[in-house]
């Protein structure tokens, strides 16, 4: 029984080593090293003789010799190519394609992330031939030595038998023998027979026994058959169910263990783990128990802990809550890669890396997230002076990682001037108000700015002061790995304001034609000619300026790898806005807006970026809520907000490429139009197709990206200078 236990342990080792390509056991014992003679001296003598012979040749003979040498070299190259092709064919003959489609992770998080980054994991799982493997070599033992075979070499083989197997199996396994009855016995033939019998995978020991007879020699190969497997068990598996693993291993209870077949299946299990992103998972050990139970031990690389290093300001929990990879789960490359992207997209770090440290056991790991923080606070102080406005001061404070909690706050304040401006806006965002990534944002604003209206030809028709006041509150909720929903409540008041130092062009508070004496007295210093437009009679200001109360719902899908400078992924959003209709305010309308963005790397660092937008509104839409196109953010080569209306479409295509360090270039084309503005009586929407082409540069600075674009439109050319990313 002691021999039996050791023998079964040997079988377990044999199956595991069958997964490798290094030959051990019998193959190693039978490998001989042939002595290679030293030909250095001979080659040197030959070379000297050839050199002397070359000197004695005539020019004609030398030319012929050179042609012969070239031909010989060509033949040698061809022969080398043939030999290389033969080796490739020999290697290909040992390759097998794994069909492990029955093993596929059902973890929704892994499948979602893999799909989001374009890995096509589910297609690979269905194909089941992700990995090509070398056919495993059977592992068996043979005690025969060359000295055991030598006395019988050269004799005629008068009989061959395989002992240790049932009589009905003799014919099946005898067919694999190389040596035939009547042939002359050779050492190579015996070794080939041993390899052929052992190569079937069902024997753990093969030893030849030679018997001299008058006719020559009889050869009997005594074999030890692998144990009969009565039960299969897996331990350590959590990714794949035991039932699916047992089915895939395909060892039928009551059959003899085949180490080659099991070795192939083990490679299939390991390949399935690798394909599904479990880089540290593998079959660790195999054991055959006395009762015939085959147990396969799997280690899946469990994550014992996740630690953070390098964060001096940011709290650990701010980083850890972004991790898709969790403690106690098997390490998965898709989840870890997504986790790194999400941590980087917080915007607090210049670099994010992951290191693997040894865990509590040799088969477990600790993930260390190394971050390099950058400054997240900004302070902007500015001042300006003009004859019309006087001295104006600007103060802006911002913090994107308030006290290391990930909260964002921004305060913008303008004060001074002859009009006693006191413009301000305050916004605050808390990205996590619970453990489900629910965000809450609040914004309050009170602004007064000079605004210019352009007609569809890009001509300015009116300049005036527009005042905006209101607030909004937004609640966001993570609904999937890449999806979020937002609900936003907003109330805002838009007013047209007269300022004698700012207003020019059309006077929206006056009637048709030039100003009357009464109107001049009411708006001193303002000279205008409204032409045929009776703005006062048509209630232009009431139809376009007033209070808007609305609620909006937005759903977004965002799989971009880097939200600041994406190289792959998509962002899709749809927004429905409901204004008035029971919410109060001066206007009742509905708006639907859809946007699609995609990014694809087309070189080592070049990116092709595309954006398309559509919009449609119905109802009494005020001027400030119309769709607008034109300018740096939508249709370059045209004036800001040159096109407007209740309907809109636009598209942009950019080719982005690095230039130097933090400077990059872009070549772009934009198309689009907006139309249907019934209350903007002076606007003539001809529903034309507007397009532009151009180029620009991007510079990354501590205060954010700076963009400089030159666009060539249908009728004009324009430079656009702006801050922030394009899309």
C-alpha positions as CSV (number, residue, x, y, z in Angstrom):
1,X,0.0,0.0,0.0
2,X,2.9,2.3,0.6
3,X,4.0,1.8,-3.0
4,X,0.4,2.6,-4.1
5,X,0.3,5.9,-2.3
6,X,3.6,7.0,-3.6
7,X,2.6,5.8,-7.1
8,X,-0.6,7.9,-7.0
9,X,1.3,11.0,-5.8
10,X,3.6,10.4,-8.8
11,X,0.6,10.5,-11.1
12,X,-0.5,13.9,-9.7
13,X,2.9,15.3,-10.4
14,X,2.8,13.7,-13.9
15,X,-0.4,15.4,-14.8
16,X,0.8,18.8,-13.6
17,X,4.1,18.6,-15.4
18,X,2.2,17.5,-18.5
19,X,1.2,21.2,-18.8
20,X,4.8,22.2,-19.5
21,X,6.9,21.7,-22.6
22,X,10.1,20.5,-20.8
23,X,10.6,16.8,-21.2
24,X,11.2,14.9,-17.9
25,X,11.1,11.3,-16.6
26,X,11.7,8.7,-19.3
27,X,12.6,11.1,-22.1
28,X,15.3,12.7,-20.0
29,X,16.7,9.3,-18.9
30,X,17.0,8.2,-22.5
31,X,18.6,11.3,-23.9
32,X,22.3,10.8,-24.9
33,X,24.9,13.5,-25.5
34,X,27.0,12.8,-28.6
35,X,30.5,14.0,-28.6
36,X,31.3,16.7,-31.2
37,X,34.8,16.7,-32.6
38,X,36.8,19.9,-32.6
39,X,37.0,21.0,-36.2
40,X,38.8,24.4,-35.6
41,X,42.2,23.2,-36.6
42,X,40.8,21.3,-39.7
43,X,38.8,24.4,-40.8
44,X,41.8,26.7,-40.4
45,X,44.0,24.3,-42.6
46,X,41.3,24.1,-45.2
47,X,40.9,27.9,-45.3
48,X,44.6,28.4,-45.9
49,X,44.6,25.8,-48.6
50,X,41.7,27.5,-50.3
51,X,43.3,30.8,-50.1
52,X,46.5,29.5,-51.7
53,X,44.5,27.8,-54.5
54,X,42.6,31.1,-55.1
55,X,45.9,32.9,-55.7
56,X,46.9,30.4,-58.4
57,X,43.5,30.8,-60.3
58,X,43.2,32.6,-63.6
59,X,40.7,35.5,-63.7
60,X,38.2,33.3,-65.6
61,X,38.5,30.6,-63.0
62,X,38.1,33.1,-60.2
63,X,34.9,34.4,-61.7
64,X,33.6,30.8,-62.0
65,X,34.5,30.1,-58.4
66,X,32.7,33.2,-57.3
67,X,29.6,32.1,-59.2
68,X,29.8,28.7,-57.6
69,X,30.2,30.3,-54.1
70,X,27.2,32.5,-54.7
71,X,25.1,29.5,-55.9
72,X,26.3,27.5,-52.8
73,X,25.3,30.4,-50.5
74,X,21.8,30.6,-52.2
75,X,21.4,26.9,-51.8
76,X,22.4,27.1,-48.1
77,X,19.9,30.0,-47.6
78,X,17.1,28.0,-49.3
79,X,18.0,24.9,-47.2
80,X,18.0,27.0,-44.1
81,X,14.6,28.3,-45.0
82,X,13.3,24.8,-45.7
83,X,14.6,23.7,-42.4
84,X,13.0,26.6,-40.6
85,X,9.7,25.9,-42.3
86,X,10.0,22.2,-41.3
87,X,10.6,23.2,-37.7
88,X,7.5,25.5,-37.9
89,X,5.4,22.7,-39.4
90,X,6.7,20.3,-36.7
91,X,5.7,22.9,-34.0
92,X,2.4,23.5,-35.6
93,X,1.6,19.8,-35.6
94,X,1.9,19.8,-31.8
95,X,-0.5,22.7,-31.4
96,X,-4.0,22.3,-30.2
97,X,-6.8,24.9,-30.0
98,X,-8.6,25.0,-26.7
99,X,-12.3,24.8,-26.7
100,X,-13.1,26.1,-23.3
101,X,-16.3,28.0,-24.1
102,X,-18.0,26.1,-21.3
103,X,-15.9,28.0,-18.8
104,X,-16.9,31.6,-18.7
105,X,-17.1,34.1,-15.9
106,X,-20.6,35.2,-15.0
107,X,-19.3,38.2,-13.0
108,X,-21.4,41.1,-14.3
109,X,-18.8,43.6,-13.2
110,X,-16.0,41.9,-15.2
111,X,-18.2,41.5,-18.3
112,X,-19.4,45.1,-18.2
113,X,-15.9,46.6,-17.8
114,X,-14.5,44.3,-20.4
115,X,-17.2,45.3,-22.8
116,X,-16.8,49.0,-22.0
117,X,-13.1,49.0,-22.9
118,X,-13.8,47.1,-26.1
119,X,-12.2,43.8,-25.1
120,X,-14.9,41.6,-26.7
121,X,-14.6,39.2,-23.9
122,X,-18.0,37.6,-24.4
123,X,-17.1,36.9,-28.1
124,X,-13.9,35.2,-27.0
125,X,-15.7,33.2,-24.4
126,X,-18.2,32.0,-27.0
127,X,-15.4,31.1,-29.5
128,X,-13.6,29.1,-26.8
129,X,-10.4,29.0,-28.8
130,X,-8.6,32.0,-27.3
131,X,-5.3,30.2,-26.7
132,X,-3.2,27.7,-28.7
133,X,-1.3,25.2,-26.6
134,X,1.3,22.6,-27.3
135,X,0.1,19.0,-27.0
136,X,1.1,17.9,-23.5
137,X,3.7,15.1,-23.3
138,X,2.7,12.1,-21.3
139,X,4.6,11.6,-18.1
140,X,5.7,8.1,-17.4
141,X,8.6,6.2,-15.9
142,X,10.9,3.6,-17.5
143,X,13.8,2.0,-15.8
144,X,15.4,0.5,-18.9
145,X,19.0,1.5,-19.8
146,X,20.9,1.2,-23.0
147,X,22.9,-1.6,-21.4
148,X,19.7,-3.5,-20.9
149,X,18.9,-3.4,-24.6
150,X,22.4,-3.9,-26.1
151,X,22.6,-7.7,-25.7
152,X,19.5,-8.1,-27.9
153,X,20.2,-5.5,-30.6
154,X,20.4,-7.0,-34.1
155,X,18.3,-10.0,-33.3
156,X,15.0,-10.8,-35.0
157,X,11.8,-9.9,-33.2
158,X,9.8,-13.0,-33.0
159,X,7.0,-11.7,-30.7
160,X,5.7,-8.5,-29.1
161,X,3.3,-8.2,-26.3
162,X,2.0,-5.6,-23.8
163,X,1.6,-7.1,-20.3
164,X,-0.6,-5.6,-17.6
165,X,-3.7,-4.8,-19.6
166,X,-6.7,-6.9,-20.5
167,X,-6.5,-9.1,-23.5
168,X,-9.2,-7.1,-25.3
169,X,-7.1,-4.0,-25.1
170,X,-4.0,-5.7,-26.5
171,X,-4.9,-5.0,-30.2
172,X,-5.7,-1.3,-29.5
173,X,-2.4,-0.5,-27.8
174,X,-0.3,-2.8,-30.0
175,X,-1.1,-0.6,-33.0
176,X,0.9,2.2,-31.5
177,X,4.1,0.1,-31.5
178,X,6.9,1.1,-34.0
179,X,8.7,-2.3,-33.9
180,X,7.0,-5.1,-35.9
181,X,7.4,-8.9,-35.7
182,X,10.1,-10.0,-38.1
183,X,12.1,-6.8,-37.9
184,X,15.5,-6.5,-36.5
185,X,15.6,-5.2,-32.9
186,X,17.2,-1.8,-32.4
187,X,17.7,0.4,-29.4
188,X,15.9,3.3,-31.1
189,X,13.0,1.1,-31.9
190,X,12.6,0.0,-28.3
191,X,12.8,3.5,-27.1
192,X,10.2,4.6,-29.7
193,X,7.9,1.8,-28.5
194,X,8.3,2.9,-24.9
195,X,7.5,6.5,-25.9
196,X,4.5,5.4,-28.0
197,X,3.0,3.3,-25.1
198,X,3.7,5.9,-22.5
199,X,2.4,8.6,-24.8
200,X,-1.1,7.3,-24.7
201,X,-1.3,8.8,-21.2
202,X,-2.9,5.9,-19.5
203,X,0.3,4.2,-18.1
204,X,2.6,5.5,-15.4
205,X,5.3,2.9,-16.0
206,X,6.6,1.1,-19.1
207,X,9.5,-1.4,-18.9
208,X,10.6,-3.9,-21.6
209,X,11.4,-7.5,-20.8
210,X,13.5,-9.4,-23.4
211,X,13.4,-13.2,-23.8
212,X,15.7,-15.1,-26.1
213,X,14.1,-17.8,-28.2
214,X,15.5,-19.9,-31.0
215,X,13.8,-17.6,-33.6
216,X,15.4,-14.5,-32.1
217,X,14.0,-12.4,-29.2
218,X,10.6,-11.8,-27.7
219,X,9.8,-8.4,-26.3
220,X,7.1,-7.9,-23.6
221,X,6.4,-4.4,-22.4
222,X,5.2,-4.5,-18.8
223,X,3.0,-1.6,-18.0
224,X,1.4,-0.2,-14.9
225,X,-2.0,1.2,-15.6
226,X,-3.1,4.6,-14.1
227,X,-5.8,4.3,-11.4
228,X,-9.4,4.2,-12.1
229,X,-11.0,7.5,-11.3
230,X,-14.3,7.2,-9.3
231,X,-14.9,10.8,-8.4
232,X,-13.7,14.3,-9.4
233,X,-13.5,17.2,-7.0
234,X,-12.3,20.8,-7.3
235,X,-11.1,23.0,-4.4
236,X,-10.4,26.8,-4.3
237,X,-12.6,27.7,-7.3
238,X,-15.0,30.6,-7.0
239,X,-15.0,32.0,-10.6
240,X,-16.2,28.9,-12.3
241,X,-18.6,26.5,-10.6
242,X,-17.5,23.0,-9.6
243,X,-20.1,21.5,-11.9
244,X,-18.8,23.4,-15.0
245,X,-15.2,22.5,-14.2
246,X,-16.0,18.8,-13.7
247,X,-17.9,18.8,-17.0
248,X,-15.0,20.5,-18.8
249,X,-12.4,18.1,-17.3
250,X,-14.3,15.4,-19.0
251,X,-13.1,12.5,-16.9
252,X,-15.8,9.9,-16.7
253,X,-16.1,8.0,-13.4
254,X,-15.0,4.4,-13.7
255,X,-12.4,5.1,-16.4
256,X,-8.6,5.0,-16.2
257,X,-6.9,8.4,-15.7
258,X,-5.3,9.7,-18.9
259,X,-2.6,12.2,-18.0
260,X,-2.4,13.7,-21.5
261,X,-6.1,14.4,-21.7
262,X,-6.2,15.8,-18.2
263,X,-3.1,17.9,-18.9
264,X,-4.8,19.4,-22.0
265,X,-7.9,20.3,-20.0
266,X,-5.9,21.8,-17.2
267,X,-4.3,24.1,-19.7
268,X,-7.8,24.9,-20.9
269,X,-8.8,25.9,-17.4
270,X,-5.7,28.1,-17.0
271,X,-6.3,29.7,-20.4
272,X,-10.0,30.4,-19.4
273,X,-8.8,32.2,-16.3
274,X,-6.3,34.3,-18.2
275,X,-8.8,35.1,-20.9
276,X,-11.4,36.3,-18.3
277,X,-8.8,38.6,-16.7
278,X,-7.8,36.4,-13.7
279,X,-4.1,36.8,-14.2
280,X,-3.0,35.1,-11.0
281,X,-5.4,32.2,-11.1
282,X,-4.2,28.7,-12.1
283,X,-4.4,25.0,-11.3
284,X,-1.9,24.6,-8.4
285,X,-2.0,20.9,-7.7
286,X,-3.7,17.6,-8.4
287,X,-4.0,14.6,-6.1
288,X,-5.4,11.1,-6.5
289,X,-6.7,9.7,-3.3
290,X,-6.8,6.0,-2.2
291,X,-10.5,5.9,-2.9
292,X,-10.0,7.0,-6.5
293,X,-11.0,10.6,-6.0
294,X,-9.2,13.0,-8.3
295,X,-8.9,16.4,-6.6
296,X,-7.9,19.5,-8.6
297,X,-6.6,22.4,-6.4
298,X,-7.1,25.9,-7.8
299,X,-5.6,29.1,-6.6
300,X,-7.3,32.3,-7.9
301,X,-5.0,35.0,-6.5
302,X,-7.3,36.4,-3.8
303,X,-6.8,40.1,-2.9
304,X,-6.2,40.2,0.9
305,X,-6.1,44.0,1.1
306,X,-6.0,47.2,-0.9
307,X,-3.8,50.0,0.4
308,X,-3.1,53.6,-0.7
309,X,0.3,55.2,-0.9
310,X,1.4,58.7,-1.8
311,X,-1.8,60.6,-0.9
312,X,-0.9,63.4,1.4
313,X,-4.2,65.3,1.2
314,X,-6.8,63.0,-0.3
315,X,-8.5,60.7,2.2
316,X,-8.0,56.9,1.7
317,X,-11.7,56.3,1.4
318,X,-12.0,58.8,-1.5
319,X,-9.7,56.5,-3.5
320,X,-10.9,53.2,-2.3
321,X,-14.5,53.9,-3.0
322,X,-13.6,54.2,-6.7
323,X,-12.1,50.7,-6.8
324,X,-13.9,48.1,-8.8
325,X,-11.5,45.5,-7.5
326,X,-12.6,44.5,-4.0
327,X,-10.9,42.8,-1.1
328,X,-11.6,39.1,-0.8
329,X,-12.2,38.7,-4.6
330,X,-9.8,37.1,-7.1
331,X,-7.5,39.6,-8.8
332,X,-8.9,40.6,-12.2
333,X,-7.0,42.8,-14.7
334,X,-10.2,44.3,-16.1
335,X,-11.4,45.5,-12.7
336,X,-8.0,46.8,-11.7
337,X,-7.5,48.7,-14.9
338,X,-11.0,50.3,-14.6
339,X,-10.2,51.1,-11.0
340,X,-7.0,53.0,-12.1
341,X,-9.0,54.9,-14.7
342,X,-11.7,56.0,-12.2
343,X,-9.1,57.1,-9.6
344,X,-7.2,59.1,-12.3
345,X,-10.5,60.7,-13.5
346,X,-11.1,62.2,-10.1
347,X,-8.7,64.9,-11.3
348,X,-6.6,65.0,-8.2
349,X,-3.5,63.1,-9.4
350,X,-0.8,63.4,-12.0
351,X,-0.2,59.7,-12.0
352,X,-1.8,56.5,-10.7
353,X,-0.1,53.1,-10.6
354,X,-0.8,49.7,-9.0
355,X,1.7,47.4,-7.4
356,X,1.2,43.8,-6.2
357,X,2.6,42.8,-2.9
358,X,2.7,39.4,-1.3
359,X,-0.4,38.6,0.8
360,X,-1.0,36.5,3.8
361,X,-0.3,33.4,1.8
362,X,2.0,32.8,-1.2
363,X,-1.1,32.6,-3.4
364,X,-2.7,35.8,-2.3
365,X,-1.8,39.5,-2.9
366,X,-2.1,42.9,-1.5
367,X,-2.8,45.7,-4.0
368,X,-1.0,49.0,-3.4
369,X,-2.4,52.0,-5.2
370,X,0.4,54.6,-5.7
371,X,-0.8,58.1,-6.5
372,X,1.0,61.4,-7.2
373,X,-1.1,64.3,-6.1
374,X,-1.2,67.7,-7.7
375,X,-2.6,71.0,-6.5
376,X,-6.4,71.1,-6.8
377,X,-7.0,74.6,-5.5
378,X,-7.1,77.7,-7.7
379,X,-7.1,81.4,-6.8
380,X,-7.6,84.0,-9.6
381,X,-7.3,87.7,-9.0
382,X,-7.9,90.1,-11.9
383,X,-8.7,93.7,-12.7
384,X,-9.8,95.6,-15.8
385,X,-10.5,99.1,-16.8
386,X,-12.4,100.7,-19.7
387,X,-13.8,104.2,-20.3
388,X,-17.4,102.8,-20.2
389,X,-17.1,100.4,-17.3
390,X,-14.4,102.0,-15.2
391,X,-12.3,99.7,-12.9
392,X,-13.6,96.2,-12.3
393,X,-12.1,93.6,-10.0
394,X,-12.4,89.8,-10.4
395,X,-11.9,87.2,-7.7
396,X,-12.3,83.5,-8.2
397,X,-11.6,80.7,-5.7
398,X,-11.9,77.1,-6.5
399,X,-11.1,73.8,-4.8
400,X,-11.7,70.4,-6.5
401,X,-10.7,68.3,-3.5
402,X,-12.0,70.2,-0.5
403,X,-10.1,69.0,2.6
404,X,-9.3,65.8,0.8
405,X,-12.9,64.6,0.7
406,X,-13.4,64.9,-3.1
407,X,-16.0,67.7,-2.7
408,X,-15.8,70.6,-5.2
409,X,-16.5,74.3,-4.5
410,X,-16.1,77.3,-6.7
411,X,-16.8,81.0,-6.0
412,X,-16.6,83.7,-8.7
413,X,-17.1,87.4,-7.9
414,X,-16.9,90.6,-9.9
415,X,-17.3,94.0,-8.4
416,X,-16.8,97.6,-9.3
417,X,-17.3,99.6,-12.5
418,X,-19.5,102.6,-13.2
419,X,-22.6,100.4,-13.2
420,X,-21.6,99.0,-9.7
421,X,-21.4,95.4,-11.0
422,X,-21.7,92.7,-8.3
423,X,-21.7,89.6,-10.4
424,X,-21.2,86.3,-8.6
425,X,-21.7,82.6,-8.9
426,X,-21.3,79.9,-6.3
427,X,-21.3,76.2,-6.9
428,X,-20.8,73.2,-4.6
429,X,-20.7,69.5,-5.5
430,X,-20.6,66.5,-3.2
431,X,-19.9,63.4,-5.4
432,X,-20.9,60.8,-2.7
433,X,-23.7,61.5,-0.2
434,X,-24.2,57.8,0.4
435,X,-22.4,54.5,-0.4
436,X,-24.1,54.2,-3.8
437,X,-22.2,57.1,-5.5
438,X,-25.2,59.5,-5.3
439,X,-24.1,63.1,-6.0
440,X,-25.6,66.4,-4.9
441,X,-24.8,69.7,-6.6
442,X,-26.0,73.2,-5.9
443,X,-25.4,76.4,-7.9
444,X,-26.4,80.0,-7.4
445,X,-25.7,82.8,-9.9
446,X,-26.4,86.4,-10.4
447,X,-24.6,87.8,-13.5
448,X,-24.8,90.8,-15.7
449,X,-22.9,90.7,-19.0
450,X,-22.7,92.6,-22.3
451,X,-24.1,90.3,-25.0
452,X,-24.0,90.6,-28.8
453,X,-26.7,89.1,-31.2
454,X,-25.6,87.9,-34.6
455,X,-27.8,87.1,-37.6
456,X,-27.3,84.0,-39.7
457,X,-24.8,85.7,-41.8
458,X,-22.6,86.6,-38.9
459,X,-23.4,90.3,-38.7
460,X,-24.0,91.8,-35.3
461,X,-27.5,93.3,-35.1
462,X,-27.7,94.3,-31.4
463,X,-25.6,94.7,-28.3
464,X,-27.1,95.0,-24.9
465,X,-26.8,94.0,-21.3
466,X,-28.3,90.7,-20.3
467,X,-28.9,89.9,-16.6
468,X,-29.3,86.4,-15.3
469,X,-30.2,85.3,-11.8
470,X,-31.3,82.0,-10.4
471,X,-30.2,78.7,-8.9
472,X,-30.3,75.0,-9.6
473,X,-30.0,71.8,-7.6
474,X,-28.9,68.5,-9.2
475,X,-29.1,65.0,-7.9
476,X,-27.1,62.2,-9.6
477,X,-27.2,58.5,-9.1
478,X,-24.9,55.7,-10.4
479,X,-27.1,53.3,-12.2
480,X,-24.4,51.1,-13.7
481,X,-20.6,50.9,-14.1
482,X,-20.7,53.4,-17.0
483,X,-24.2,55.0,-16.6
484,X,-25.5,57.8,-14.4
485,X,-28.9,59.5,-14.1
486,X,-29.3,63.2,-13.1
487,X,-32.4,65.1,-12.1
488,X,-32.0,68.9,-12.1
489,X,-34.4,71.5,-10.8
490,X,-33.7,75.1,-11.9
491,X,-35.3,78.5,-11.8
492,X,-33.7,81.4,-13.6
493,X,-34.7,85.0,-14.5
494,X,-33.4,86.5,-17.8
495,X,-33.7,90.2,-18.3
496,X,-32.9,92.6,-21.1
497,X,-31.3,95.8,-19.7
498,X,-30.5,99.1,-21.2
499,X,-27.1,100.7,-20.6
500,X,-26.3,103.9,-22.5
501,X,-22.6,102.9,-22.6
502,X,-23.2,99.4,-23.9
503,X,-26.4,99.2,-26.0
504,X,-26.2,99.5,-29.8
505,X,-28.0,98.2,-32.8
506,X,-31.6,97.1,-32.5
507,X,-33.5,98.4,-29.5
508,X,-35.8,95.5,-28.4
509,X,-37.9,97.8,-26.3
510,X,-38.8,100.2,-29.1
511,X,-41.0,100.1,-32.2
512,X,-40.1,100.0,-35.9
513,X,-37.9,102.5,-37.6
514,X,-35.6,105.1,-36.0
515,X,-36.0,106.3,-32.5
516,X,-38.9,108.7,-31.8
517,X,-38.3,111.7,-29.6
518,X,-40.1,110.0,-26.7
519,X,-38.0,106.9,-27.1
520,X,-34.8,109.0,-27.3
521,X,-35.7,110.6,-24.0
522,X,-36.3,107.2,-22.4
523,X,-33.1,105.8,-23.7
524,X,-30.6,108.7,-23.8
525,X,-27.4,108.1,-25.7
526,X,-28.8,105.2,-27.6
527,X,-29.2,105.7,-31.4
528,X,-30.9,102.9,-33.3
529,X,-33.0,102.1,-36.4
530,X,-35.1,99.0,-36.0
531,X,-36.1,99.0,-39.6
532,X,-39.3,97.0,-40.2
533,X,-39.3,95.3,-36.8
534,X,-41.8,96.6,-34.3
535,X,-40.3,95.0,-31.2
536,X,-42.4,96.9,-28.7
537,X,-45.6,96.1,-30.6
538,X,-44.7,92.4,-30.9
539,X,-43.8,92.1,-27.1
540,X,-40.3,91.0,-28.1
541,X,-38.9,91.3,-24.6
542,X,-41.8,89.5,-22.9
543,X,-41.6,86.7,-25.5
544,X,-37.9,86.2,-25.0
545,X,-36.9,87.3,-21.5
546,X,-38.5,86.2,-18.2
547,X,-38.6,83.5,-15.6
548,X,-38.1,79.8,-16.5
549,X,-38.8,77.1,-14.1
550,X,-37.8,73.6,-15.2
551,X,-37.0,70.1,-14.3
552,X,-34.5,68.0,-16.4
553,X,-33.6,64.4,-16.5
554,X,-30.4,63.3,-18.1
555,X,-29.0,59.8,-18.6
556,X,-25.3,59.4,-19.5
557,X,-23.2,56.4,-20.6
558,X,-19.4,57.2,-20.3
559,X,-16.8,54.5,-21.0
560,X,-13.9,57.0,-21.7
561,X,-10.5,55.9,-20.4
562,X,-9.6,59.4,-19.5
563,X,-12.3,62.1,-19.2
564,X,-9.7,64.9,-19.6
565,X,-7.8,63.5,-22.6
566,X,-9.6,60.4,-23.9
567,X,-8.0,57.9,-26.3
568,X,-10.8,55.3,-26.4
569,X,-14.4,54.8,-25.3
570,X,-17.7,56.6,-25.8
571,X,-19.9,59.1,-24.0
572,X,-23.6,59.1,-24.9
573,X,-26.2,61.3,-23.2
574,X,-29.8,62.2,-23.6
575,X,-31.6,65.0,-21.8
576,X,-35.3,65.8,-21.5
577,X,-36.2,69.2,-20.0
578,X,-39.7,70.1,-18.9
579,X,-40.3,73.9,-18.3
580,X,-43.5,75.4,-17.0
581,X,-46.6,73.2,-17.4
582,X,-47.4,73.4,-13.8
583,X,-44.0,74.4,-12.5
584,X,-44.7,78.1,-12.8
585,X,-42.6,80.7,-14.7
586,X,-43.4,82.6,-17.9
587,X,-42.7,79.9,-20.5
588,X,-44.0,76.4,-21.2
589,X,-41.9,74.1,-23.4
590,X,-40.2,70.7,-23.8
591,X,-36.7,70.1,-25.0
592,X,-34.9,66.9,-26.0
593,X,-31.1,66.8,-26.5
594,X,-29.0,63.9,-27.6
595,X,-25.2,63.7,-27.8
596,X,-22.8,61.0,-29.0
597,X,-19.0,61.1,-28.6
598,X,-16.5,58.4,-29.5
599,X,-12.7,58.2,-29.4
600,X,-10.3,55.8,-31.1
601,X,-6.6,55.6,-31.0
602,X,-5.3,55.4,-34.6
603,X,-1.6,55.4,-33.9
604,X,0.8,55.2,-31.0
605,X,-0.5,58.5,-29.6
606,X,-2.9,59.9,-32.3
607,X,-6.6,59.9,-31.6
608,X,-9.6,60.3,-33.8
609,X,-12.4,62.0,-31.9
610,X,-16.0,62.4,-33.1
611,X,-19.0,64.2,-31.6
612,X,-22.6,64.5,-32.9
613,X,-25.6,66.4,-31.3
614,X,-29.2,66.7,-32.1
615,X,-31.8,68.8,-30.4
616,X,-35.6,69.4,-30.7
617,X,-37.9,71.7,-28.7
618,X,-41.6,72.3,-28.7
619,X,-43.6,75.1,-27.1
620,X,-43.0,78.6,-26.0
621,X,-39.2,78.6,-25.9
622,X,-37.5,81.9,-24.8
623,X,-34.5,83.4,-26.5
624,X,-32.0,82.3,-23.8
625,X,-33.2,78.6,-24.0
626,X,-33.0,78.2,-27.8
627,X,-30.3,76.0,-29.2
628,X,-27.3,77.9,-30.4
629,X,-24.4,77.1,-32.7
630,X,-21.2,78.9,-33.6
631,X,-18.0,79.7,-31.9
632,X,-15.2,77.8,-30.2
633,X,-17.4,75.1,-28.6
634,X,-19.6,74.0,-31.6
635,X,-19.1,75.5,-35.1
636,X,-15.6,77.0,-35.5
637,X,-15.1,79.6,-38.2
638,X,-18.4,81.3,-37.3
639,X,-19.5,83.9,-34.7
640,X,-20.5,82.9,-31.2
641,X,-24.2,81.8,-31.2
642,X,-24.5,82.8,-34.9
643,X,-27.2,80.1,-35.5
644,X,-30.2,79.6,-33.1
645,X,-33.5,77.9,-33.0
646,X,-35.8,75.2,-31.6
647,X,-34.1,72.6,-33.8
648,X,-30.5,71.8,-34.1
649,X,-27.9,69.3,-35.4
650,X,-24.1,69.4,-35.3
651,X,-21.1,67.2,-35.7
652,X,-17.4,67.5,-35.2
653,X,-14.5,65.3,-36.2
654,X,-11.0,65.9,-34.9
655,X,-7.6,64.3,-35.5
656,X,-5.5,64.9,-32.4
657,X,-1.7,64.4,-32.3
658,X,1.1,65.3,-29.9
659,X,3.6,68.0,-30.8
660,X,5.9,68.5,-27.8
661,X,5.6,67.8,-24.1
662,X,2.2,69.4,-23.0
663,X,1.5,70.8,-26.5
664,X,-0.7,69.0,-29.0
665,X,-2.2,69.7,-32.3
666,X,-5.6,69.1,-33.9
667,X,-7.1,69.1,-37.4
668,X,-10.9,69.4,-37.4
669,X,-14.1,69.8,-39.4
670,X,-17.4,71.0,-38.0
671,X,-20.9,70.9,-39.5
672,X,-24.3,71.9,-38.2
673,X,-27.3,74.3,-38.2
674,X,-30.0,75.6,-35.8
675,X,-33.3,77.0,-37.0
676,X,-37.0,77.7,-36.1
677,X,-36.9,80.8,-33.8
678,X,-40.4,82.3,-34.2
679,X,-40.1,84.9,-31.5
680,X,-36.7,86.2,-32.8
681,X,-38.3,88.2,-35.6
682,X,-35.1,89.6,-37.0
683,X,-33.5,86.1,-37.4
684,X,-33.7,84.6,-40.8
685,X,-33.1,80.9,-40.6
686,X,-32.5,79.5,-44.1
687,X,-31.8,76.0,-42.9
688,X,-28.5,76.0,-44.7
689,X,-25.7,73.5,-44.3
690,X,-22.9,75.2,-42.5
691,X,-19.5,73.6,-42.4
692,X,-15.9,74.6,-41.5
693,X,-12.4,73.1,-41.5
694,X,-9.4,74.2,-39.6
695,X,-6.5,73.4,-37.2
696,X,-5.5,74.3,-33.7
697,X,-3.2,73.7,-30.8
698,X,-3.8,72.7,-27.2
699,X,-1.6,73.6,-24.3
700,X,-2.0,72.0,-20.9
701,X,-1.5,74.5,-18.1
702,X,-1.9,74.4,-14.3
703,X,-5.2,76.2,-14.7
704,X,-6.5,73.8,-17.3
705,X,-6.2,73.3,-21.1
706,X,-5.9,76.4,-23.4
707,X,-7.3,76.1,-26.9
708,X,-6.4,78.1,-29.9
709,X,-8.3,77.2,-33.1
710,X,-8.4,78.7,-36.6
711,X,-11.5,77.9,-38.5
712,X,-12.5,78.5,-42.1
713,X,-16.2,78.8,-42.4
714,X,-18.5,79.2,-45.4
715,X,-18.1,83.0,-45.6
716,X,-15.5,83.9,-43.0
717,X,-12.4,82.9,-41.2
718,X,-11.9,83.2,-37.4
719,X,-9.5,82.6,-34.6
720,X,-11.0,81.1,-31.4
721,X,-9.3,81.4,-28.0
722,X,-10.9,79.5,-25.1
723,X,-10.2,77.4,-22.0
724,X,-11.1,73.8,-21.3
725,X,-11.3,70.8,-23.5
726,X,-13.3,70.7,-26.8
727,X,-15.1,67.5,-26.1
